[in-house]
Amino acid sequence: MGEPSSGAVNKLVGCGYAPLTAMVLSARGINDPAQAKEYLSCASPLPDPFLMTDMDLAAGRVGLAMTRGEKIAVFGDYDVDGITATCLLTSFLRSCGANVISYIPGRLEEGYGLNPIAIDQLSREGVRLIITVDCGITAVEEARLCRQLGIDLVITDHHECKDVLPEAVAVVDPHRPDGGYPHKNLSGVGVAFKLAAALSGDQESVLEEYADMVCLGTVADVMPMQGENRVFVAKGLESLRHTRRPGIAALMQESGCAPETVSTSAIGFMLAPRINAAGRMGQIDLAVNLFLTDDPDQASLLAKALCELNRQRQSVESGIYEQAVSMLPQGRTPEAIVLADETWHQGVVGIVASRIAEEFCCPTFLICLDGEHGKASSRSFGGFNLFSSLTALSDLLESYGGHELAAGFTISRSQIPAFRKSICELAATYYSDDTPRTCIDIDCAIEPELLTIRGIESLNQLEPTGNGCPKPVLMMKKLIVDRIQMVGGGKHMRLRLRGGRTTVNAIYFSANPETASIQQGDVVDVAFHPQVNEFRGERNVQMNILDIRPSCSAPCSGEVAAYHALRRDSLTAEDAAALLPDRSTLAMVWRYLAAAPSPIWESPMCLCRKIVRWSGVPLNLGQLMTCLDIFSDVGLLQYGRQHKYVTITLTAGNEKADLSASATMQKLLRMKES
């Protein structure tokens, strides 16, 4: 959590920033108006496309193909970024009179990227130039096949490069190690736009025409909302509010996305899933035709079909999720989850992997088996770099690609156990013992009086928000839970919280009193997104809660480094002395556990904070876990880890157990004296 500087806040307010916005900016280390202007600018000049390595070669070859009337294929990917990149470049080239077709491989039949099936088909159709968008950077073998068939290849991509680049006419990728382009984190559609701009010679007019597509792909692919991407998204949101494309207008209407309030959040949660459904469910033409059609009636039919397809996708996703969770080993969650099955839908496992990674707090790999081979989708957690990890384990894989947060690979069934073992070892090495794996980055703590409609609306100065410029996360401390109400068929929790004389309504999605470990009357700290809720013409302040924890009246830290050192037998004498609980600490923890309803099911840190709030005595997480080990050693309780929670059951009849007989206690005493 940042700590706003009062001097910086005053300076920013003096330059026109609202107080709450100024506090968030200062908490992010932006302490003067010049920094703020650069951070939030949506009007920065766009860099010359030809600063990108090989852009001159790419533009030259595409221009030659148009002059000769050669048949061109724009070859894309089946996600939102790839679809928008494909449609942007196809539409642009057609407007220039080019003989161009688009091709996106079937996710289920062909898989990701350039492949021999597609190349052979395009060759038979007379294609002489293939331009990839959002794919191709790892297509070394496929580039050789293109040459053998007399097809020239221009690659535009934004994924990480491997050591060997494909031998193509041009390889345009901002991640090229020999590149000098100032903005590395463009989306696939962003790179496709730069090629169109290079061909046009008028970058601004191309952006004016295609900002909506660039925006959709950039937001959906979670690109950093900084530099050039801020320009793309700001202009794109304005374009979406007045879109001239019948397909986009129809999709917004069908999904309930009001043009006047369209935002990055609306794209991520409403539009992108429906566009993605086409590729996931094997009907990619629905999305491509939606973007390219000029017919409002056809657009309406396509939008309805995409929304129905998305509902089918949700049903398939739920089934895979339930099956995958049932396959997890009992007890402690592994450092990385690797599961495989013959019945899973290849187009949907990526979403399930993302959901499981977030829920179980570890990188997740779901493999769709077909005979002796499998195709996997993986999602990261906590900064674990998937691409570099797959590179390190490439000897176990048949092929792989992607980036830090999401990646895919193919693997032999026989190699899955070795991969599972190795990836768990890499994850175990990556996650440091003294760093919590689950944490929320909070901008700053505020007092209840600052949470007003005017203050919340002032945070629009930070828009567009997203990766790199996130929606503000605020915190309030020592709020009393006045009321708890379950809504949405029991799926969500509505709260009324009180701080001093101020009461605030809050919504906590996918939570209930048990999972949040709260009850009426509790004193809590709350992390939340501030929002203005509009209902039946009334506008009120509301918290969109991200997490709740018990408030503490004494120090309570998540320090666990010494505890893990104890488990590894590498604890120093000094740390052993600090970790060794005295009689009063053991008694305090035991009294709390004995008084609590059994069995106890809490996240360890939440339990620690509750004990501190109850007792008023400092305690850290490592000390609590040590106490639990000591009690378990002598049979006072049984406990285990389930997901991110600890389950504790007290054992009847052992209240007079000798704690000095605990193996954990004896080990600490030996280490203390060593």
C-alpha positions as CSV (number, residue, x, y, z in Angstrom):
1,M,0.0,0.0,0.0
2,G,1.3,3.4,-0.9
3,E,1.4,6.4,1.4
4,P,0.3,9.6,-0.3
5,S,2.6,12.6,0.4
6,S,0.6,15.5,1.7
7,G,2.8,18.0,-0.1
8,A,2.5,16.1,-3.4
9,V,-1.3,15.8,-3.0
10,N,-1.6,19.6,-2.4
11,K,0.6,20.3,-5.5
12,L,-1.5,18.0,-7.7
13,V,-4.7,19.4,-6.4
14,G,-3.4,22.9,-7.2
15,C,-2.9,21.8,-10.8
16,G,-6.5,20.6,-11.2
17,Y,-6.6,17.1,-9.9
18,A,-9.3,16.2,-7.5
19,P,-8.2,15.3,-4.0
20,L,-9.0,11.6,-4.2
21,T,-7.3,11.3,-7.6
22,A,-4.3,13.2,-6.3
23,M,-4.0,10.8,-3.3
24,V,-4.1,7.8,-5.7
25,L,-1.5,9.3,-8.0
26,S,0.8,10.2,-5.1
27,A,0.4,6.7,-3.6
28,R,1.6,5.3,-6.9
29,G,4.8,7.4,-6.7
30,I,3.5,10.2,-9.1
31,N,4.2,13.3,-7.1
32,D,4.4,16.2,-9.5
33,P,2.1,17.4,-12.3
34,A,4.6,16.6,-15.1
35,Q,4.7,13.0,-14.0
36,A,1.0,12.8,-13.8
37,K,0.5,14.3,-17.2
38,E,2.9,11.8,-18.7
39,Y,1.3,8.9,-16.8
40,L,-2.2,9.8,-17.8
41,S,-1.7,11.3,-21.3
42,C,-4.0,9.9,-24.0
43,A,-2.7,12.3,-26.6
44,S,1.0,11.3,-26.9
45,P,2.4,11.4,-30.5
46,L,2.4,7.9,-32.1
47,P,5.9,6.6,-32.9
48,D,6.8,6.1,-36.6
49,P,5.8,2.6,-37.6
50,F,9.1,2.2,-39.4
51,L,11.0,2.3,-36.1
52,M,9.9,-1.3,-35.8
53,T,12.5,-3.7,-37.1
54,D,11.6,-5.1,-40.6
55,M,8.6,-2.8,-41.0
56,D,10.1,-1.4,-44.2
57,L,10.5,-4.9,-45.6
58,A,7.0,-5.9,-44.6
59,A,5.4,-2.7,-46.1
60,G,7.5,-3.1,-49.2
61,R,6.4,-6.7,-49.9
62,V,2.7,-6.0,-49.1
63,G,2.8,-3.0,-51.4
64,L,4.4,-5.1,-54.2
65,A,1.7,-7.7,-53.8
66,M,-1.0,-5.1,-54.2
67,T,0.7,-3.6,-57.3
68,R,0.9,-7.1,-58.8
69,G,-2.6,-8.1,-57.9
70,E,-1.3,-11.1,-56.0
71,K,-3.7,-13.0,-53.7
72,I,-2.9,-12.2,-50.1
73,A,-4.1,-14.1,-47.0
74,V,-4.2,-12.4,-43.6
75,F,-3.6,-15.3,-41.1
76,G,-4.8,-14.6,-37.6
77,D,-5.5,-16.1,-34.2
78,Y,-8.9,-17.0,-32.7
79,D,-9.0,-14.7,-29.7
80,V,-10.3,-11.2,-29.6
81,D,-6.8,-9.7,-30.3
82,G,-6.3,-12.1,-33.2
83,I,-9.8,-11.6,-34.6
84,T,-9.6,-7.8,-34.5
85,A,-6.1,-7.8,-36.0
86,T,-7.3,-10.1,-38.8
87,C,-10.4,-7.9,-39.5
88,L,-8.5,-4.6,-39.3
89,L,-5.8,-5.6,-41.8
90,T,-8.3,-7.4,-44.1
91,S,-10.6,-4.4,-44.2
92,F,-7.7,-2.0,-44.7
93,L,-6.2,-3.9,-47.5
94,R,-9.5,-4.3,-49.2
95,S,-10.1,-0.6,-49.0
96,C,-6.8,-0.2,-50.8
97,G,-8.0,-2.5,-53.6
98,A,-6.0,-5.5,-52.6
99,N,-7.0,-9.1,-53.5
100,V,-7.1,-10.4,-49.9
101,I,-8.8,-13.1,-47.9
102,S,-8.7,-13.8,-44.2
103,Y,-7.9,-17.1,-42.5
104,I,-8.2,-18.0,-38.9
105,P,-7.4,-21.7,-38.1
106,G,-10.0,-23.9,-36.4
107,R,-9.0,-24.0,-32.8
108,L,-10.1,-27.7,-32.4
109,E,-9.0,-29.0,-35.8
110,E,-5.7,-27.0,-36.4
111,G,-4.8,-25.4,-33.1
112,Y,-2.9,-22.2,-32.7
113,G,-0.9,-20.4,-35.4
114,L,0.5,-21.3,-38.8
115,N,0.2,-25.0,-39.7
116,P,0.8,-27.3,-42.7
117,I,-2.9,-27.9,-43.2
118,A,-3.6,-24.2,-43.6
119,I,-0.5,-23.4,-45.7
120,D,-1.3,-26.2,-48.1
121,Q,-4.9,-25.1,-48.5
122,L,-3.9,-21.4,-49.1
123,S,-1.3,-22.5,-51.7
124,R,-4.0,-24.5,-53.6
125,E,-6.2,-21.4,-53.5
126,G,-3.4,-19.4,-55.3
127,V,-2.2,-17.3,-52.3
128,R,1.3,-15.9,-53.0
129,L,1.7,-13.9,-49.7
130,I,0.7,-14.7,-46.2
131,I,0.7,-12.0,-43.5
132,T,0.3,-13.3,-40.0
133,V,-1.2,-11.2,-37.3
134,D,-1.0,-12.0,-33.5
135,C,0.9,-15.2,-34.4
136,G,3.9,-16.6,-36.3
137,I,6.9,-15.6,-34.2
138,T,7.7,-19.3,-33.4
139,A,6.7,-20.7,-36.9
140,V,10.1,-21.8,-38.0
141,E,9.1,-25.0,-39.7
142,E,6.0,-23.5,-41.2
143,A,8.1,-20.7,-42.7
144,R,10.3,-23.4,-44.4
145,L,7.1,-25.0,-45.8
146,C,5.9,-21.6,-47.2
147,R,9.2,-21.2,-49.0
148,Q,9.0,-24.7,-50.5
149,L,5.5,-23.9,-51.9
150,G,6.6,-20.6,-53.3
151,I,4.6,-18.5,-50.8
152,D,6.2,-15.4,-49.3
153,L,5.6,-14.8,-45.6
154,V,5.4,-11.6,-43.6
155,I,5.1,-12.1,-39.9
156,T,3.5,-9.6,-37.5
157,D,3.3,-10.7,-33.9
158,H,3.6,-9.4,-30.4
159,H,4.5,-12.6,-28.5
160,E,7.9,-13.4,-27.0
161,C,10.6,-14.4,-29.4
162,K,12.6,-17.6,-29.2
163,D,16.3,-17.8,-29.9
164,V,15.7,-18.6,-33.6
165,L,13.3,-16.4,-35.7
166,P,11.4,-17.9,-38.7
167,E,13.0,-17.2,-42.1
168,A,10.5,-14.9,-43.6
169,V,10.5,-11.8,-45.8
170,A,9.9,-9.8,-42.7
171,V,9.5,-10.5,-39.0
172,V,7.8,-7.6,-37.3
173,D,7.6,-8.0,-33.5
174,P,8.3,-5.3,-30.9
175,H,9.9,-8.0,-28.7
176,R,12.7,-8.6,-31.2
177,P,16.0,-8.4,-29.3
178,D,17.5,-6.4,-32.2
179,G,14.5,-4.0,-32.3
180,G,14.4,-0.4,-31.1
181,Y,10.7,0.3,-31.0
182,P,9.9,2.4,-27.9
183,H,6.8,0.6,-26.9
184,K,7.3,-3.2,-26.5
185,N,3.9,-4.0,-25.1
186,L,1.7,-3.6,-28.2
187,S,-1.1,-6.1,-28.8
188,G,-1.4,-8.2,-31.9
189,V,-3.9,-5.8,-33.3
190,G,-1.6,-2.9,-32.3
191,V,1.2,-4.3,-34.5
192,A,-1.3,-5.0,-37.4
193,F,-2.4,-1.3,-37.1
194,K,1.2,-0.2,-37.4
195,L,1.6,-2.2,-40.6
196,A,-1.5,-0.6,-42.0
197,A,-0.2,2.8,-40.9
198,A,3.1,2.2,-42.6
199,L,1.3,1.3,-45.8
200,S,-1.0,4.3,-45.6
201,G,1.5,6.9,-44.7
202,D,-1.2,8.6,-42.6
203,Q,-1.2,7.0,-39.2
204,E,-3.8,9.4,-37.7
205,S,-6.4,8.6,-40.4
206,V,-5.9,4.9,-40.1
207,L,-6.4,5.2,-36.3
208,E,-9.5,7.3,-36.8
209,E,-11.0,4.5,-39.0
210,Y,-9.9,1.5,-36.9
211,A,-9.5,2.7,-33.3
212,D,-12.5,0.6,-32.2
213,M,-10.9,-2.6,-33.3
214,V,-7.5,-1.6,-31.9
215,C,-9.1,-0.8,-28.6
216,L,-11.0,-4.1,-28.3
217,G,-8.0,-6.2,-29.0
218,T,-5.7,-4.2,-26.7
219,V,-8.0,-4.3,-23.7
220,A,-9.0,-8.0,-24.2
221,D,-5.4,-9.0,-24.4
222,V,-4.7,-7.1,-21.1
223,M,-1.9,-5.0,-22.5
224,P,-0.4,-2.3,-20.2
225,M,-2.5,0.8,-20.3
226,Q,0.5,3.0,-20.8
227,G,2.1,5.1,-23.6
228,E,0.8,4.3,-27.1
229,N,-1.8,1.8,-25.7
230,R,-3.5,4.7,-23.8
231,V,-3.9,6.6,-27.0
232,F,-5.4,3.5,-28.8
233,V,-7.8,2.8,-26.0
234,A,-8.9,6.4,-25.3
235,K,-9.6,7.0,-29.0
236,G,-11.2,3.5,-29.3
237,L,-13.6,4.1,-26.5
238,E,-14.7,7.3,-28.1
239,S,-15.2,5.5,-31.4
240,L,-17.2,2.7,-29.7
241,R,-19.6,5.3,-28.3
242,H,-20.4,6.4,-31.9
243,T,-19.5,3.2,-33.8
244,R,-20.1,3.1,-37.5
245,R,-19.8,-0.7,-37.6
246,P,-23.1,-2.5,-37.6
247,G,-21.6,-5.6,-36.1
248,I,-20.1,-3.8,-33.0
249,A,-23.3,-1.8,-32.5
250,A,-25.4,-5.0,-32.6
251,L,-23.1,-6.8,-30.2
252,M,-23.2,-3.9,-27.7
253,Q,-27.0,-3.8,-27.9
254,E,-27.4,-7.6,-27.6
255,S,-25.0,-7.8,-24.6
256,G,-26.5,-4.9,-22.8
257,C,-23.4,-2.6,-23.1
258,A,-24.7,0.9,-23.4
259,P,-22.5,2.9,-25.9
260,E,-22.6,6.1,-23.7
261,T,-21.0,4.2,-20.8
262,V,-18.7,1.8,-22.6
263,S,-15.5,1.3,-20.6
264,T,-12.5,-1.0,-20.4
265,S,-14.4,-3.0,-17.8
266,A,-17.4,-3.4,-20.1
267,I,-15.1,-4.6,-22.9
268,G,-13.4,-7.1,-20.6
269,F,-16.6,-8.5,-19.0
270,M,-19.3,-8.0,-21.6
271,L,-17.9,-7.8,-25.2
272,A,-14.7,-9.8,-25.1
273,P,-16.2,-13.0,-23.8
274,R,-18.8,-13.1,-26.5
275,I,-16.3,-12.4,-29.3
276,N,-14.0,-15.1,-27.8
277,A,-16.8,-17.6,-27.7
278,A,-16.6,-17.9,-31.5
279,G,-13.1,-19.2,-31.4
280,R,-13.5,-21.3,-28.3
281,M,-16.6,-23.1,-29.6
282,G,-15.3,-23.6,-33.1
283,Q,-17.4,-21.1,-35.0
284,I,-14.9,-18.4,-35.7
285,D,-16.7,-17.1,-38.8
286,L,-19.4,-15.6,-36.6
287,A,-17.0,-13.1,-35.1
288,V,-15.1,-12.4,-38.3
289,N,-18.3,-11.7,-40.2
290,L,-19.6,-9.6,-37.4
291,F,-16.7,-7.2,-37.7
292,L,-16.7,-7.1,-41.5
293,T,-20.4,-6.9,-42.3
294,D,-22.0,-3.7,-43.5
295,D,-25.5,-5.2,-43.2
296,P,-27.4,-4.2,-40.0
297,D,-29.8,-7.2,-40.3
298,Q,-27.0,-9.7,-40.7
299,A,-25.1,-8.0,-37.8
300,S,-28.1,-8.4,-35.5
301,L,-28.3,-12.2,-36.4
302,L,-24.6,-12.6,-35.8
303,A,-24.7,-10.8,-32.5
304,K,-27.5,-13.0,-31.2
305,A,-25.7,-16.1,-32.4
306,L,-22.5,-15.0,-30.5
307,C,-24.4,-14.4,-27.3
308,E,-26.1,-17.8,-27.5
309,L,-22.7,-19.4,-28.2
310,N,-21.3,-17.7,-25.1
311,R,-24.1,-19.2,-23.0
312,Q,-23.1,-22.6,-24.3
313,R,-19.5,-21.9,-23.5
314,Q,-20.4,-21.0,-19.9
315,S,-22.2,-24.3,-19.5
316,V,-19.2,-26.3,-20.9
317,E,-16.8,-24.3,-18.7
318,S,-18.8,-25.1,-15.5
319,G,-18.6,-28.9,-16.3
320,I,-14.9,-28.8,-16.9
321,Y,-14.2,-26.8,-13.8
322,E,-16.1,-29.1,-11.5
323,Q,-14.4,-32.2,-13.0
324,A,-10.9,-30.5,-12.7
325,V,-11.4,-29.5,-9.1
326,S,-12.5,-33.1,-8.2
327,M,-9.2,-34.4,-9.7
328,L,-7.1,-32.3,-7.3
329,P,-5.1,-34.1,-4.6
330,Q,-6.5,-33.9,-1.1
331,G,-4.8,-31.7,1.4
332,R,-2.2,-29.1,0.5
333,T,-2.5,-27.6,-2.9
334,P,0.5,-28.4,-5.1
335,E,2.9,-25.6,-6.2
336,A,1.5,-25.9,-9.7
337,I,-1.6,-27.7,-10.9
338,V,-1.2,-30.0,-13.9
339,L,-4.3,-32.0,-14.9
340,A,-5.3,-33.9,-18.1
341,D,-8.4,-35.5,-19.5
342,E,-9.7,-36.9,-22.8
343,T,-13.1,-35.3,-22.6
344,W,-12.3,-31.6,-22.1
345,H,-13.1,-29.0,-24.7
346,Q,-9.9,-27.5,-26.1
347,G,-11.5,-24.1,-26.6
348,V,-12.7,-23.7,-23.0
349,V,-9.9,-25.1,-20.9
350,G,-8.0,-21.8,-20.9
351,I,-10.8,-20.0,-19.1
352,V,-11.0,-22.9,-16.6
353,A,-7.2,-22.8,-16.0
354,S,-7.5,-19.1,-15.3
355,R,-10.3,-19.6,-12.8
356,I,-8.5,-22.4,-11.0
357,A,-5.2,-20.5,-10.9
358,E,-6.9,-17.6,-9.2
359,E,-8.9,-19.8,-6.8
360,F,-6.0,-22.1,-5.8
361,C,-3.3,-19.5,-6.0
362,C,-0.8,-21.3,-8.3
363,P,0.0,-21.6,-12.0
364,T,-2.4,-24.0,-13.6
365,F,-2.0,-26.3,-16.7
366,L,-5.0,-28.1,-18.2
367,I,-4.2,-30.7,-20.9
368,C,-6.7,-32.0,-23.4
369,L,-5.7,-35.5,-24.3
370,D,-6.1,-37.0,-27.8
371,G,-4.6,-40.5,-28.0
372,E,-0.9,-40.3,-27.0
373,H,-0.7,-36.5,-27.3
374,G,-2.2,-33.6,-25.5
375,K,-2.7,-29.8,-26.0
376,A,-2.5,-27.7,-22.9
377,S,-3.6,-24.2,-21.9
378,S,-1.9,-22.6,-18.9
379,R,-2.4,-19.5,-16.8
380,S,0.0,-17.9,-14.4
381,F,-0.4,-16.7,-10.9
382,G,1.6,-14.3,-8.7
383,G,4.1,-13.3,-11.5
384,F,5.3,-16.8,-12.4
385,N,6.6,-16.6,-15.9
386,L,5.0,-19.3,-18.0
387,F,7.0,-18.6,-21.2
388,S,10.4,-18.8,-19.6
389,S,9.3,-21.9,-17.6
390,L,8.2,-23.7,-20.7
391,T,11.4,-22.7,-22.4
392,A,13.3,-24.3,-19.5
393,L,11.3,-27.5,-19.9
394,S,11.2,-27.5,-23.7
395,D,12.8,-30.9,-23.8
396,L,9.7,-32.4,-22.4
397,L,7.4,-30.6,-24.9
398,E,6.6,-31.1,-28.5
399,S,5.9,-27.4,-29.1
400,Y,5.0,-24.3,-27.0
401,G,4.3,-20.6,-27.3
402,G,2.7,-17.7,-25.5
403,H,3.9,-15.2,-23.0
404,E,4.4,-14.6,-19.3
405,L,0.8,-14.9,-18.1
406,A,-0.8,-17.3,-20.6
407,A,0.8,-20.0,-22.8
408,G,0.0,-23.2,-24.6
409,F,1.9,-26.3,-25.5
410,T,1.6,-29.8,-26.9
411,I,3.0,-32.7,-25.0
412,S,3.3,-36.5,-25.3
413,R,1.0,-38.3,-22.8
414,S,4.1,-40.2,-21.5
415,Q,5.9,-36.9,-20.6
416,I,3.1,-35.5,-18.5
417,P,4.3,-36.9,-15.1
418,A,7.8,-35.6,-15.7
419,F,6.4,-32.2,-16.7
420,R,4.2,-32.1,-13.6
421,K,7.2,-32.9,-11.3
422,S,9.5,-30.3,-13.0
423,I,7.0,-27.5,-13.2
424,C,6.1,-27.9,-9.5
425,E,9.8,-27.7,-8.7
426,L,10.2,-24.5,-10.8
427,A,7.2,-23.0,-9.0
428,A,8.4,-24.0,-5.6
429,T,11.7,-22.3,-6.4
430,Y,10.0,-19.2,-7.6
431,Y,7.7,-18.6,-4.8
432,S,9.7,-17.2,-1.9
433,D,8.7,-18.3,1.6
434,D,8.6,-14.8,3.0
435,T,6.4,-13.3,0.3
436,P,2.6,-13.9,0.5
437,R,1.4,-15.4,-2.8
438,T,-2.0,-13.8,-2.5
439,C,-2.0,-10.1,-1.9
440,I,-4.0,-7.1,-3.1
441,D,-2.2,-3.9,-4.2
442,I,-3.9,-1.1,-2.4
443,D,-3.4,2.4,-3.5
444,C,-4.2,4.1,-0.2
445,A,-6.3,4.0,2.9
446,I,-9.0,6.7,3.1
447,E,-11.5,8.0,5.7
448,P,-15.2,7.3,5.1
449,E,-15.9,11.0,4.7
450,L,-13.9,11.1,1.4
451,L,-16.1,8.5,-0.3
452,T,-18.6,10.8,-2.0
453,I,-20.2,10.6,-5.4
454,R,-18.2,13.6,-6.5
455,G,-15.0,12.1,-5.2
456,I,-15.6,8.8,-6.9
457,E,-16.5,10.5,-10.2
458,S,-13.3,12.4,-10.0
459,L,-11.3,9.2,-10.4
460,N,-12.4,9.2,-14.0
461,Q,-9.3,11.3,-14.5
462,L,-7.4,8.1,-14.3
463,E,-9.2,6.5,-17.3
464,P,-8.7,4.4,-19.3
465,T,-7.7,2.0,-16.6
466,G,-6.3,-1.5,-17.0
467,N,-3.0,-3.3,-16.7
468,G,-0.3,-0.8,-15.8
469,C,-2.9,1.8,-14.8
470,P,-5.3,-0.2,-12.7
471,K,-8.7,0.9,-11.3
472,P,-8.1,2.5,-7.9
473,V,-8.1,0.1,-5.0
474,L,-8.9,1.9,-1.7
475,M,-9.0,0.7,1.9
476,M,-11.0,1.7,4.9
477,K,-10.1,0.4,8.4
478,K,-12.1,-0.4,11.4
479,L,-15.6,-0.5,9.9
480,I,-18.4,-2.2,11.7
481,V,-20.5,-4.8,9.8
482,D,-24.0,-3.4,10.4
483,R,-26.0,-5.7,8.1
484,I,-25.4,-8.8,5.9
485,Q,-27.8,-9.7,3.1
486,M,-27.4,-12.5,0.5
487,V,-28.5,-11.5,-3.0
488,G,-28.4,-12.9,-6.5
489,G,-29.9,-16.2,-5.5
490,G,-27.4,-16.6,-2.6
491,K,-24.3,-16.1,-4.7
492,H,-23.4,-12.6,-3.6
493,M,-23.3,-10.7,-0.3
494,R,-24.6,-7.2,0.2
495,L,-23.3,-5.4,3.3
496,R,-23.9,-2.2,5.2
497,L,-20.7,-0.9,6.9
498,R,-20.4,1.9,9.4
499,G,-17.4,4.1,10.2
500,G,-18.0,6.8,12.7
501,R,-21.2,8.6,11.6
502,T,-20.9,7.4,8.0
503,T,-22.6,4.3,6.6
504,V,-21.7,2.8,3.2
505,N,-23.4,0.1,1.2
506,A,-21.1,-2.6,-0.3
507,I,-21.4,-5.6,-2.6
508,Y,-19.1,-8.6,-2.3
509,F,-19.5,-10.9,-5.4
510,S,-19.1,-14.7,-5.1
511,A,-18.8,-14.5,-1.3
512,N,-20.8,-15.4,1.8
513,P,-20.3,-14.9,5.5
514,E,-18.5,-18.3,5.8
515,T,-16.0,-17.7,3.0
516,A,-15.4,-14.1,4.1
517,S,-15.2,-15.1,7.7
518,I,-17.4,-12.3,9.0
519,Q,-20.6,-11.9,11.0
520,Q,-22.7,-8.9,12.0
521,G,-21.0,-6.7,14.5
522,D,-17.4,-7.6,13.4
523,V,-14.9,-4.8,13.0
524,V,-13.1,-5.2,9.7
525,D,-10.7,-3.6,7.2
526,V,-12.1,-3.5,3.6
527,A,-10.3,-3.3,0.3
528,F,-12.6,-2.2,-2.5
529,H,-13.2,-0.5,-5.8
530,P,-15.3,2.7,-5.3
531,Q,-18.3,3.0,-7.5
532,V,-21.5,5.0,-8.0
533,N,-24.5,2.6,-8.0
534,E,-27.5,3.8,-10.0
535,F,-30.8,2.1,-9.2
536,R,-34.3,3.3,-10.1
537,G,-33.0,6.8,-10.8
538,E,-31.1,7.1,-7.5
539,R,-27.3,7.4,-7.3
540,N,-25.5,6.2,-4.3
541,V,-21.9,5.5,-3.2
542,Q,-21.1,1.8,-3.1
543,M,-18.0,-0.3,-2.4
544,N,-17.2,-3.2,-4.8
545,I,-15.4,-5.3,-2.2
546,L,-12.2,-7.2,-3.2
547,D,-11.3,-8.5,0.3
548,I,-12.3,-8.2,3.9
549,R,-10.0,-8.9,6.9
550,P,-10.5,-8.5,10.7
551,S,-9.2,-5.2,12.0
552,C,-6.4,-5.5,14.6
553,S,-5.6,-3.5,17.6
554,A,-2.1,-4.8,17.8
555,P,0.7,-5.7,15.3
556,C,-0.2,-8.7,13.1
557,S,2.1,-9.5,10.2
558,G,2.2,-12.2,7.5
559,E,5.9,-13.0,8.3
560,V,6.5,-16.7,7.7
561,A,10.2,-16.8,6.7
562,A,11.3,-18.1,10.1
563,Y,8.6,-20.7,10.1
564,H,9.5,-22.1,6.7
565,A,13.2,-22.1,7.8
566,L,12.1,-24.2,10.8
567,R,10.4,-26.7,8.4
568,R,13.7,-26.9,6.4
569,D,15.9,-27.3,9.5
570,S,17.8,-24.1,8.5
571,L,16.6,-21.7,11.3
572,T,19.3,-19.6,13.0
573,A,19.5,-19.6,16.8
574,E,18.4,-16.0,16.9
575,D,15.3,-16.7,14.8
576,A,14.5,-19.8,16.7
577,A,14.4,-17.8,19.9
578,A,12.0,-15.3,18.3
579,L,9.8,-18.0,16.8
580,L,9.6,-20.2,20.0
581,P,6.2,-19.4,21.6
582,D,6.2,-18.7,25.3
583,R,3.6,-20.2,27.6
584,S,1.4,-17.1,27.5
585,T,1.3,-17.1,23.7
586,L,0.4,-20.8,23.6
587,A,-2.3,-20.3,26.2
588,M,-3.7,-17.3,24.2
589,V,-3.9,-19.2,21.0
590,W,-5.4,-22.3,22.6
591,R,-8.1,-20.3,24.5
592,Y,-9.2,-18.7,21.2
593,L,-9.3,-22.1,19.4
594,A,-11.1,-23.7,22.3
595,A,-13.8,-21.0,22.3
596,A,-14.3,-20.9,18.6
597,P,-17.0,-23.2,16.9
598,S,-15.3,-26.4,15.7
599,P,-14.2,-27.2,13.1
600,I,-12.4,-24.0,12.3
601,W,-12.2,-23.2,8.6
602,E,-10.2,-20.0,7.9
603,S,-7.4,-18.6,5.8
604,P,-4.3,-18.7,8.1
605,M,-3.8,-14.9,8.0
606,C,-7.5,-14.2,8.7
607,L,-7.3,-16.6,11.7
608,C,-4.2,-14.8,13.0
609,R,-5.8,-11.4,12.7
610,K,-8.9,-12.6,14.6
611,I,-6.7,-13.9,17.4
612,V,-4.9,-10.6,17.6
613,R,-8.2,-8.6,17.6
614,W,-9.6,-10.9,20.2
615,S,-6.6,-10.8,22.5
616,G,-5.0,-7.4,21.8
617,V,-1.6,-9.1,21.8
618,P,0.8,-9.0,18.9
619,L,1.2,-12.2,16.8
620,N,2.6,-13.0,13.4
621,L,1.6,-15.8,11.0
622,G,4.7,-17.8,11.5
623,Q,4.2,-17.9,15.3
624,L,0.6,-19.0,14.8
625,M,1.6,-21.8,12.5
626,T,4.2,-22.9,15.0
627,C,1.6,-23.1,17.8
628,L,-0.7,-25.2,15.6
629,D,2.2,-27.6,14.9
630,I,2.9,-27.9,18.6
631,F,-0.7,-28.6,19.5
632,S,-0.9,-31.1,16.6
633,D,2.2,-32.9,17.8
634,V,0.7,-33.7,21.2
635,G,-2.7,-34.6,19.9
636,L,-4.6,-31.5,21.0
637,L,-5.9,-30.9,17.5
638,Q,-5.8,-32.0,13.9
639,Y,-5.3,-29.5,11.1
640,G,-4.6,-29.5,7.4
641,R,-4.6,-27.2,4.4
642,Q,-7.5,-27.1,1.9
643,H,-7.1,-24.7,-0.9
644,K,-6.1,-21.4,0.8
645,Y,-7.8,-22.3,4.0
646,V,-6.6,-24.2,7.1
647,T,-9.1,-26.6,8.7
648,I,-8.7,-27.2,12.5
649,T,-10.5,-29.8,14.6
650,L,-9.9,-30.0,18.3
651,T,-9.4,-33.5,19.7
652,A,-11.5,-34.4,22.7
653,G,-10.0,-35.6,26.0
654,N,-6.4,-34.3,25.5
655,E,-6.5,-31.0,27.3
656,K,-3.7,-31.9,29.7
657,A,-1.2,-32.9,27.0
658,D,2.5,-32.1,27.7
659,L,3.5,-29.4,25.2
660,S,7.2,-29.9,26.1
661,A,6.9,-33.4,24.4
662,S,6.1,-31.7,21.1
663,A,8.7,-32.5,18.4
664,T,8.3,-29.0,17.1
665,M,8.9,-27.5,20.5
666,Q,12.0,-29.8,21.0
667,K,13.4,-28.8,17.6
668,L,13.1,-25.1,18.4
669,L,14.7,-25.5,21.8
670,R,17.7,-27.3,20.2
671,M,18.0,-24.7,17.4
672,K,17.8,-21.9,20.0
673,E,20.8,-23.4,21.9
674,S,22.9,-24.2,18.8
